[in-house]
Amino acid sequence: MTKVYVSSVIPAPAAEVWKLVRNFNALPSWAPFVAESRIEQNAQADQIGCIRSFTLKDGGRIRERLLALSDYDLSCSYAILESPMAVENYVATLSLTPITDGNLTLAEWQAEFDCAPDREASLMHQIGHGVFQTALTALKHRFGR
Amino acid sequence: MVKVCQSTIIEAPVDEVWSILRDFNGHDRWHPAIAFSEIEGGEPVDAVGAVRHFRLNDGGELREQLLALSDKDRRLSYCLLEAPLPLMGYVASLRLKPVTDTNATFWEWRSKFNPPAHRRDELVRLVSEGIYQAGFAAVRNLLLRGRVGSPVETRPPRVIIEPTPSVNVRHSVSMAAPGQAATTRAIVVERYGGPEELQLREIELPPMGLNEVRIRHTVIGVNFIDVYCRTGFFDLLQPPGVPGMEAAGIIEAVGSAVLGFAAGDRVAYACPPVGAYSERRNMAPELLVHLSDDIADEIAAAGLLKGVSASFLLHDVHAVKPGDVVLIHAAAGGIGQLLVQWARHLGATVIATVSSDDKARVVERLGAHHVIVYSRENFTDAVMRLTGGKGAGVAYDAVGNDTFAGSLAALAVRGHLVSFGQASGPIGNWDIGRFASKSLTISRPNYAHYTDTPEKLAPHVARFFQALRQGVVRVEAPTRYTLANAADAHRDLESRRTTGALVLLPKP
């Protein structure tokens, strides 16, 4: 089991950041590498079990199932069903925590997955840096002055 | 039951912060409210169930028991067993999380308790501010002291010490007491007055905020606005305070909420708040300017404020066009030199005034079409003679009292007087009815109103740096003073003895 953990301070109140990231179908509006997204079977984006199918700007397609969504804890968990990344048992959680000092937000994004041992280092970098940190940095800029 | 939750970001790696906080008996080393602490019965500090018995500075005694400790989650929980305050059922926990992209630490401190209804607000405030927020600040200070190499206070001796009254006085500048916090050398104005009020002091460098960067200055610009701050003519500086609004340097550290800047970046600024006359300072980065390799620190520190001013004076306050006749006073001064070169490049006919023949030669070399030594010749008569009786279309006047009336008289019909300073004293009261005789316009621009947002500032910075690169304007090597000799720099600036810009060097 491989774990990846990335976190950043987002310069906006947690409720404001959550409004944007709780929408399971909204990746194209804030993650810079996502081209388009839709929810399969006409399900609602906050229906637990719904599947988002999205294409990356490099052409790759990913399908992910919403496992948990908490407006109380400001967190969202999902599993990868299909992706070009060759990972198995991939479960990720994005969660927000208010920082009372300055009314800012701690955003944490973590994932656990299985993969071939020789691919571990590059996948950790690809997911931690290329996906999670890139998206969190985009959030920082979006809410930055 | 009330819940209290406070959280912050500490600009230090999570393991470093955890090593301080996991010591259940270590709080007397950093928390300002706590005078003395010991673990009962000689138990290890990390044994769950251990009881710490501690005394506050005001004499109150408390006992707290460790309920949970996790090095895996970096979390610690404890409850209150005895206290002089009615914090019934008080259970608290603190936890740390890493902020991976800036190598900082998220610290959350929360508790639940049952206060008597009539003391609820008071106790909630005491816990959230007096204990948690004060604790955040104290740990920040402890880490900062360790960082800058000052000796960390040794642990107080294990004897019950007499309660000491806690003093909490906030000043805009705190004089440093040895071993208290990180410090920096700075020029401090303790009361408004002459150059002798510029005194070198060792002052406290407060912990950097989330939205701040810490800068180590390499060169500091000296401007006439610093004189106005020192004398109290402008209230940008409240004594005791550190003057100065322009400098170049290197970023030493950035807060977690800061975007676009990193440690090691070369930067310059020309903006309030005051505080540039120092070796190091913290400031918000909004109005910081990145320096490219072809802009030297000394040129940025000597030229940024003046160059940005020249940019908006010549383009926004009055848009100088080819063929305009432009009168520039104090043309050998820092900003005067830039106005002369730039106005000429824009195609204007430049008439410059200076106080001496030496300065006249400097300004001629910069390309002024006509130079008037006003101590020898009435500049109004000279302007009228040079323009065939027409007068100047625009006059740039930062001299003030000595030249204001003459500048008005030297203007053409529908001329524009740009009054942007008063080096010789305030201009006094004027009846605007008199301006009707030539339909004159007067502007009194304030630097801040043209530069106080990144959007307003950026075009002027870009235009000035471009003008430097293309050789449209040249910033002469400035006259250097050490930071300690800031008073001499002000004396020279005010006596009009200087040519070009003045800078202070933090390291002699």
Interface residues (C-beta under 8 A of the other chain):
Chain A: Y5 V6 S7 S8 V9 P11 T97 P98 I99 T100 D101 G102 L104 L106 E108 Q133 L136 T137 K140 H141 G144 R145
Chain B: C5 Q6 S7 T8 I9 K97 P98 V99 T100 D101 T102 A104 F106 E108 Q133 F136 G209 L210 N211 S256 A257 L259 E286
